[in-house]
Amino acid sequence: MPLLLVLLIYNLLLPFALLVLLPVSVLKMRRRGGYGAKFWQRFGFFDRTTAAQLEAVRGRCRWMHAVSVGEVNVARKLIRQLLKQEPGTPVVLSVTTSTGYAVACDKAPAELTVIYSPVDLALVVGPVFARIQPRQFILVEAEVWPNLVRVMQRARVPVVLVNARLSPRSEHRYRKFRWLVAPVFGMLDKVLVQEPEDVARWEAIGARPGTVQVTGSIKFDLLGQAASSPERVAEFRGLLAGAFGGSVSRVVLLASSHAGEEQAIAELWQVIRADFPEARLLIAPRHAERRAEVLAAVDAAGLSGVLRSALPVKQDPDVLVVDSTGELRDWQALAEVVIIGKSFLAKGGQNPVEAIAAGVPVLTGPHMENFSALMTLLRSADGVAQTDDLPGLAVQLRKILADPAVAQAMARRGKAALARHAGATPRTAEVLRLG
């Protein structure tokens, strides 16, 4: 199908889709917070400070787009490398979620301007592009917005998709509607993928032959991986000591959990903890705004819980619920074992790389579909323990807590396996080098 016809269909349907999704979006905004006056940035209206920042970098910057926290962390890693490689080229980073915005702004370099991503309406993205006029447009991992990419293409701004990710579910959907999506992916000047087998997959859904290049995974690249802060970890140990009424030497962390997993694993912990009374359970839900729901799940499992946001408090709960943003790396660094959420009672899984990079053994459930290549790599090196179900998790968790030396050996093997992606960040930055 011709690109112009695809864009016509897209622009006819998009306003209706936005109206249908608006109530859900507003609800999410109210739950997550953090938008405030900056909400209007999504429609191209900027406060004086942000407008001045964009004016200062117009015509000489890169524009990078990331969706939420995971993509923003990839973007931050790449931005550090790009600024090291080409310090005279500033970066504008647009993000979709308020949590992603908060992470992007945290300790942001002076050369970085963070904004909310504009709604992909032609009347919006055109004026925002005019404000920024980037030398290069970089999409992180997945989302390709047709109108925005088309504006770049017409202005002859190179468009590059980096750390390109294509889950089996997305690939199936794109193949089914290839006639509709192929012209959009065909607008990309370069697609930088993580694995050699990804080349054929992206070409099959519309990326032009010769534009797809293997650079490895920035997420899995331990070179330049932002390490946990010793000061932050020490601070968190102090918080644990205050919350649990004494020094805590053993921590089990359920990371990025989804609905249903908190109660199921809390019930499992109710049985296991009798054999390891010195260990404590921490639960970090994928979405911090679910804090009340997670506390209720812990209570339903017969355990008491306290929120990290309520600390310091003088009580000795059974579970600490980490309802914070941007702290997961440091909580994982002090854990003895990390259980990956969204892998037991949901599909897709969450990224285990930060925990492995910190030298922490990792347990996952059967559903790690979004990280299939990584899991194949880690399993082949015996660098992760993947279980079929929650009873299997109980067995593996007991093994790790009973023999920390064996667990640490597994963590070392996992870290060594990730060496396959070493250098992905500088390789990507080199491809992005401006002439």
Secondary structure in CASP SS format (residue, H / E / C, confidence):
PFRMAT SS
TARGET T0000
AUTHOR 0000-0000-0000
METHOD secondary structure of the structure
MODEL  1
M C 1.00
P C 1.00
L H 1.00
L H 1.00
L H 1.00
V H 1.00
L H 1.00
L H 1.00
I H 1.00
Y H 1.00
N H 1.00
L H 1.00
L H 1.00
L H 1.00
P H 1.00
F H 1.00
A H 1.00
L H 1.00
L H 1.00
V H 1.00
L H 1.00
L H 1.00
P H 1.00
V H 1.00
S H 1.00
V H 1.00
L H 1.00
K H 1.00
M H 1.00
R H 1.00
R H 1.00
R H 1.00
G C 1.00
G C 1.00
Y C 1.00
G H 1.00
A H 1.00
K H 1.00
F H 1.00
W H 1.00
Q H 1.00
R H 1.00
F H 1.00
G C 1.00
F C 1.00
F C 1.00
D C 1.00
R H 1.00
T H 1.00
T H 1.00
A H 1.00
A H 1.00
Q H 1.00
L H 1.00
E H 1.00
A H 1.00
V H 1.00
R C 1.00
G C 1.00
R C 1.00
C C 1.00
R E 1.00
W E 1.00
M E 1.00
H E 1.00
A E 1.00
V C 1.00
S C 1.00
V H 1.00
G H 1.00
E H 1.00
V H 1.00
N H 1.00
V H 1.00
A H 1.00
R H 1.00
K H 1.00
L H 1.00
I H 1.00
R H 1.00
Q H 1.00
L H 1.00
L H 1.00
K H 1.00
Q H 1.00
E C 1.00
P C 1.00
G C 1.00
T C 1.00
P C 1.00
V E 1.00
V E 1.00
L E 1.00
S E 1.00
V E 1.00
T C 1.00
T C 1.00
S H 1.00
T H 1.00
G H 1.00
Y H 1.00
A H 1.00
V H 1.00
A H 1.00
C H 1.00
D C 1.00
K C 1.00
A C 1.00
P C 1.00
A C 1.00
E C 1.00
L E 1.00
T E 1.00
V E 1.00
I E 1.00
Y E 1.00
S C 1.00
P C 1.00
V C 1.00
D C 1.00
L C 1.00
A H 1.00
L H 1.00
V H 1.00
V H 1.00
G H 1.00
P H 1.00
V H 1.00
F H 1.00
A H 1.00
R H 1.00
I H 1.00
Q C 1.00
P C 1.00
R C 1.00
Q E 1.00
F E 1.00
I E 1.00
L E 1.00
V E 1.00
E C 1.00
A C 1.00
E C 1.00
V C 1.00
W C 1.00
P H 1.00
N H 1.00
L H 1.00
V H 1.00
R H 1.00
V H 1.00
M H 1.00
Q H 1.00
R H 1.00
A C 1.00
R C 1.00
V C 1.00
P C 1.00
V E 1.00
V E 1.00
L E 1.00
V E 1.00
N E 1.00
A E 1.00
R C 1.00
L C 1.00
S C 1.00
P H 1.00
R H 1.00
S H 1.00
E H 1.00
H H 1.00
R H 1.00
Y H 1.00
R H 1.00
K H 1.00
F C 1.00
R H 1.00
W H 1.00
L H 1.00
V H 1.00
A H 1.00
P H 1.00
V H 1.00
F H 1.00
G C 1.00
M C 1.00
L C 1.00
D C 1.00
K E 1.00
V E 1.00
L E 1.00
V E 1.00
Q C 1.00
E C 1.00
P C 1.00
E C 1.00
D H 1.00
V H 1.00
A H 1.00
R H 1.00
W H 1.00
E H 1.00
A H 1.00
I C 1.00
G C 1.00
A C 1.00
R C 1.00
P C 1.00
G C 1.00
T C 1.00
V E 1.00
Q E 1.00
V E 1.00
T C 1.00
G C 1.00
S C 1.00
I C 1.00
K C 1.00
F C 1.00
D C 1.00
L C 1.00
L C 1.00
G C 1.00
Q C 1.00
A C 1.00
A C 1.00
S C 1.00
S C 1.00
P H 1.00
E H 1.00
R H 1.00
V H 1.00
A H 1.00
E H 1.00
F H 1.00
R H 1.00
G H 1.00
L H 1.00
L H 1.00
A H 1.00
G H 1.00
A H 1.00
F H 1.00
G C 1.00
G C 1.00
S C 1.00
V C 1.00
S C 1.00
R E 1.00
V E 1.00
V E 1.00
L E 1.00
L E 1.00
A E 1.00
S E 1.00
S E 1.00
H C 1.00
A C 1.00
G C 1.00
E H 1.00
E H 1.00
Q H 1.00
A H 1.00
I H 1.00
A H 1.00
E H 1.00
L H 1.00
W H 1.00
Q H 1.00
V H 1.00
I H 1.00
R H 1.00
A H 1.00
D H 1.00
F C 1.00
P C 1.00
E C 1.00
A E 1.00
R E 1.00
L E 1.00
L E 1.00
I E 1.00
A E 1.00
P E 1.00
R C 1.00
H C 1.00
A H 1.00
E H 1.00
R H 1.00
R H 1.00
A H 1.00
E H 1.00
V H 1.00
L H 1.00
A H 1.00
A H 1.00
V H 1.00
D H 1.00
A H 1.00
A C 1.00
G C 1.00
L C 1.00
S C 1.00
G E 1.00
V E 1.00
L E 1.00
R H 1.00
S H 1.00
A H 1.00
L C 1.00
P C 1.00
V C 1.00
K C 1.00
Q C 1.00
D C 1.00
P C 1.00
D C 1.00
V E 1.00
L E 1.00
V E 1.00
V C 1.00
D C 1.00
S C 1.00
T C 1.00
G C 1.00
E C 1.00
L H 1.00
R H 1.00
D H 1.00
W H 1.00
Q H 1.00
A H 1.00
L C 1.00
A C 1.00
E C 1.00
V E 1.00
V E 1.00
I E 1.00
I E 1.00
G C 1.00
K C 1.00
S C 1.00
F C 1.00
L C 1.00
A C 1.00
K C 1.00
G C 1.00
G C 1.00
Q C 1.00
N C 1.00
P C 1.00
V H 1.00
E H 1.00
A H 1.00
I H 1.00
A H 1.00
A C 1.00
G C 1.00
V C 1.00
P C 1.00
V E 1.00
L E 1.00
T E 1.00
G C 1.00
P C 1.00
H C 1.00
M C 1.00
E H 1.00
N H 1.00
F H 1.00
S H 1.00
A H 1.00
L H 1.00
M H 1.00
T H 1.00
L H 1.00
L H 1.00
R H 1.00
S H 1.00
A C 1.00
D C 1.00
G C 1.00
V C 1.00
A E 1.00
Q E 1.00
T C 1.00
D C 1.00
D C 1.00
L H 1.00
P H 1.00
G H 1.00
L H 1.00
A H 1.00
V H 1.00
Q H 1.00
L H 1.00
R H 1.00
K H 1.00
I H 1.00
L H 1.00
A H 1.00
D C 1.00
P H 1.00
A H 1.00
V H 1.00
A H 1.00
Q H 1.00
A H 1.00
M H 1.00
A H 1.00
R H 1.00
R H 1.00
G H 1.00
K H 1.00
A H 1.00
A H 1.00
L H 1.00
A H 1.00
R H 1.00
H H 1.00
A C 1.00
G C 1.00
A H 1.00
T H 1.00
P H 1.00
R H 1.00
T H 1.00
A H 1.00
E H 1.00
V H 1.00
L C 1.00
R C 1.00
L C 1.00
G C 1.00
END
